[in-house]
Amino acid sequence: MHPGIGDLSHLTDTQLEDKITQLSRYYHVTANDDVRQQIILILDDYKIELETRRYNAKKKMQQDNDNDLDNLINVS
């Protein structure tokens, strides 16, 4: 985790995607390797946060679907 980023939970998914797009543009514009390395670290943090959110949302949706099926099956 990049020390300058901090907590990303206050950002929406759209804001994270916008930041990823913006930083990707900066990465291609700059020629400074040190700056590029820092951009890569920040991009990784944003992407990991976005992937984690999507994974958790998918997992929750699957759990909700599983619970719905449990209510439909009546074993007596």
PyMOL commands that set and color helices and strands:
alter all, ss='L'
color gray80, all
select helices_A, chain A and resi 13-29+33-72
alter helices_A, ss='H'
color red, helices_A
deselect
rebuild
show_as cartoon
